Amino acid sequence: MAMATKKEDDAPQSEPQAEPTFLKEVATMATLAEEAIRKLRTEVHGDSFKFTDLDLSYLYPQTINSVEYLERLEPVVRDYLAQTARFGLDEKKDFRIGTPIEENTSNYEISATKWMKQVYTPRKDEIDARVEALSKDISDYANFRARDAAFALGTHSNDRNRFMTLAGKPELSLDAFLAGTLAELKTRFYETELPHPEDLAKLYELCFNAEVKQRGWERLDDEKLAQALAGENVPLEIFAKYTEREVKLLKKKEEEPTSEMKGKLRRIIGIFKGSTPPADTGTNLTMPASDFTARDYVEGSNYFRALQALRTSFANGECPVQPTITINGQTYVRPPTLYEVLTARVNDFNSKTNPNGTPRKDEDPLRLFRIYLDSCTGRHYHGRTTKFKLIPICPQLVALPALSQKNYLELSYANSEGEERDSINGEYNVNLSKREVLEHQDWLFVANGDRSLLGATFDILKSAQGGGNDWKGMAFYINVSPQNDELRPLCVDARGCQGSAGGRNDLHDRSRFLRRYS
């Protein structure tokens, strides 16, 4: 669920584990830690008490009842208590000096009573019950919709049984994914209603980092860490939120033509010369969608530097027909839209000559399909919702004055204009068939409604990949869990990633803009 950078040709694809456990372990640890803290405060313990004397087995009798696990849990509880206010002491503040655990352990009935009065009020029980009911409602609804989808997808009884089995798999449960959000919600309610609230969001964060350390993930480089997170279905955004470490993925070197690729290119050229009829295209690939033609590009180490390179090139007269736009009375040269990028790729593929006027060679037609290409088309996410806007020409990206501190533009969702979408109503982050591409609302929007252009792009990519009639590609990627209102540019990937569109792209990534030739 979690890829936040542009996909390069031949990028490694992580194989998810059959049963991801990381988020489940974090949720389990957070539940046990909260219960351990409650027992420390509200039960009377003797002077010889040790943390490992706690009995928490009633919560998870099948898995949790070992001294080793309590030894893992103790540092988390200690760190939490050290970072949060300590109450439950008598009026004279006559408490034992020791570790945070000792200071929060009741040795007398009076201190246990005080803890119950100040922290564990009936109002807390009501809040907990309400939030847990909300969690169950969300989970039940999601499971219902998953079963509904499985039933609809299974056209035959055997297929239906298979889909229903998939829909009921435990790793698809939302419980683990909801745990952190529910901890935050409870904390906000506690702060509003309780005199001395617990900070369950902080506790969840400490458990998250403890599990990261337990698995040794803090020692991994970004590439291996990203693979581990993908295998556990942990979004990069969630990992960054709780660890304050952003995973940066390096782009792979773009492909060099191989003899196998050249052979495929010869077959493709044969198709477009008419020597072999194209299979299942339904599109005249030689008809350009518009007059946008590009022969080369500028690039930079990030989106802003690439934009600077384009501005400099335009000022030097190197791309005089590059599109411009006036924003707040000032004229800016702009990168191509995603529609223009798609058009340039198809037009360049059909060109009979190289940029220098020499006849086309076999390896040339796919040159713009072998690289990722950025655009000024934007996607604006509405934080903590499934809604977003598509913006064909995004003025905030075109007029970008400097590299943003974050890897996206911070802009209130209400302050942008575009066509609104809801990700629950579309097919995202999965490869698509040609029919699905031609009917995909986002592909149609960014392609200006030009199905011929989309069909041509799909057929070229399919032929380049040697795909059959069942070949799929051109996924439309989005961020499924944006935490904030985030404005990000759209790009299209290299042919090795099947020409997919990316809307989760990092402004700090290396970027590339086509220069218009005519």
Number of C-alpha atoms within 10 A of each C-alpha: 18 21 22 24 20 29 27 24 22 15 14 11 8 13 11 14 13 10 13 18 16 19 20 17 15 24 22 18 25 27 18 20 24 17 13 19 18 17 19 21 26 24 17 18 19 10 10 6 13 11 17 15 11 15 15 17 13 9 14 11 9 8 9 18 16 12 14 10 13 21 12 15 20 16 15 22 22 17 14 25 19 15 12 14 11 13 16 24 19 11 7 6 9 8 13 12 8 9 12 17 21 19 20 27 27 25 20 13 13 15 22 22 18 19 25 17 14 14 21 20 16 12 14 18 10 11 17 18 12 13 16 14 12 13 18 14 12 15 16 14 12 16 17 14 13 18 19 14 15 21 19 13 13 15 10 11 10 10 14 18 14 14 20 20 12 15 22 15 11 11 18 17 16 17 18 18 18 15 21 23 14 20 22 17 16 22 19 16 16 21 13 10 13 17 13 18 21 23 20 23 21 19 25 28 19 22 26 24 18 18 17 17 12 11 12 11 17 14 11 11 12 17 13 15 19 24 18 19 21 21 19 20 21 19 20 21 21 17 19 12 13 17 14 10 13 15 19 17 18 14 14 12 11 14 15 9 16 10 10 8 17 16 15 18 24 15 18 22 17 14 15 16 12 9 10 12 11 17 11 10 16 11 17 13 22 14 13 19 22 14 13 23 21 24 17 14 16 19 20 18 13 17 28 24 19 21 27 17 18 26 18 15 17 20 12 10 10 14 22 16 13 22 16 15 15 13 12 8 7 8 11 16 22 25 28 27 25 27 24 23 25 24 25 26 26 28 23 23 23 19 15 15 15 14 14 8 8 9 12 16 13 17 17 18 25 23 17 23 26 21 21 25 26 27 27 24 24 25 27 31 31 22 16 12 15 16 18 24 19 24 23 23 19 23 20 16 22 22 19 14 11 11 15 14 10 11 20 20 20 15 16 15 18 9 7 17 14 15 14 14 17 13 15 10 10 12 17 17 19 13 20 21 17 23 11 16 23 20 14 17 16 20 22 17 16 21 22 16 16 17 17 18 27 26 20 24 22 26 23 23 24 24 18 22 18 14 13 11 11 9 17 20 23 28 25 23 22 23 23 20 18 19 15 16 20 22 30 25 25 29 28 28 24 27 26 22 25 25 30 24 28 28 25 27 27 22 23 20 20 19 24 25 27 26 26 23 17 12
